[in-house]
């Protein structure tokens, strides 16, 4: 019982530290990391079940996830640069304090992509997936795409 209490305390300390450091944004990052792990795990399980598991495909999946991490880092750097510009150029004033925006869009887009992939993997594992769940994920991903398209004048080079 004492080990369980120690584990609970450690988890609470880590989650509390994350909340203190990043607030709600940290939870978004944590949700994305969890989704990436679930996608990789369910994708591996689905491939094993189908007898199609390949170390090359698994490695390519990890490279894909690394690319996503770099894209999120680029968005975070862009948010930082935008924040510095707005804070230090008096002619550019906003009616609110700019903290993050691009990073949130990128993270939510990746979360929706991962959730869509997880749902596909769940189906490949033989579990029934409600159609409304697939539609909800697709609708949210489309909404985030629309917001991102407004930033880039509707130019969508890559997904």
N, C-alpha and C positions, 0 to 999 in steps of 0.2 A: 504494500500500500504506500509505503514511503517513497518507493521508486516512481510510482505513478504520480504522486504529488510533486516530486522533483521534476518530472517530465512536464507536467502541466505548468509549473512555475517557469520552466525554461521556455516553453512555447509562448506563454503569456508575455515573458520578457522580450522575446524576439519580436512578437507582433506589436507590442507596445513601443518598442524601439523603432520599428518600421513606421508606425503611425506618427510618432514624435518627429521622425526625420523627414518623411515625405507626406504625411497626412493622407488624404484620399487618393492622391496620385500613386503612392506606394502600394495601396491595395489594388489599383488598376494594373500596376506592373506585376504584382504577385499573381493576380488572376490570369494574366497573359502567360507567365511562366508555368503556372499550373496547367493551363490549356495546352501549351506546347508539350509538356510531359505526358499529359493524357493522350494527346494526338499520337505521339511517338509510340506510347505503350499500346494503345488500341490498334494502331496501324500494324505494329509488329505482331500482335495477337491475331489480327485478321489475316495477315500474310502467312503466319504459321498454320492457322486453321485451314487455309486454302492450299497449303503445301507449296507456296510460292515465295517463301522467305529467301532473301538474297542479301548477303553482306554488302554488296555494292549498292543495292537499293537503300538499305538501312543507312549506309554511309552518306549517300546522296541526300537522304532525309535530314541527316545531321548538318550537312553543308547548307541545305535550304534554311534550316533553323538559325544557323550562324548568320546567314544573310539577313534574316529578319531582325536579329539582334543588332546588326550594324545599321539597318534602316531606322530602327528605333533610336539608336544613338545619334544618328544624323539628325533626326527630328528633334531630339533633345538639345543638340548643339544649336540648331536653327532657332528653337524657342529661346535659348539663352542669348543668342545674338539679337533677336528681335527685342527681347527685354532690355538689353543694354542700350540699344538704339533709342527705344522709347524713353528710357530713364535719363539719357544724357543729351538728347537733342530737344531743346525747349520748344521748337516749332512743331514737334510731333507730340501732341498731347492726346491722351485717351481719357474718357470719362470714368475709367476704372483702372485698377492695378493689373497690369499684364503679368501673368506668371507662366502659364503653359496653354497652348492651344493646338499647335501642330502635333506635338507628341501625343496628346490625348486622341486626336483623330487617327493617327497611325496605330496607336495601341489598340483602340477599339476596332479598327479595321482588321488588324491581325487577330484579335480575339474572335471576331465573327468568322474569319476564315478558318481558324483552328476549330471552332465549335462546329462549323459545317463539315469539316473533315472528320471530326470525332463522331458525328451523327452518321456519316457514311460508313465509318469503321464499325460502329455499333450494328448497323444493318448487315454488314458483311459477316459479323460474328453470329448473326441469326436472331438478334433481338429485334422485336418490332419497334419502329420509331413512328410516333404520331406525325401525321402530315402537317398539322398546325405548328409543330416544333420546327420542322424544316422551313416552313413559310415564315415563321417569326424570325429565325436566324437570317434568312435571305432578305427580309424586309429591313432589318436593322443594318445589315451590310450595305444594302442599297442606299439607305439614308445617310450612312457615313460616306459612301462613295459620292453622293450628291453634294454633301458639305465640302468634301475635298475637291470636287470638280469646280465648285464656286471659287475656291482659292486659286486654282490653276486655269481659270477661264475655260473650264470644260475639257481641257486637254488631258487625256488619260493615256500615257505611254505604256505603263506596265501595270500588271496586277500581281 
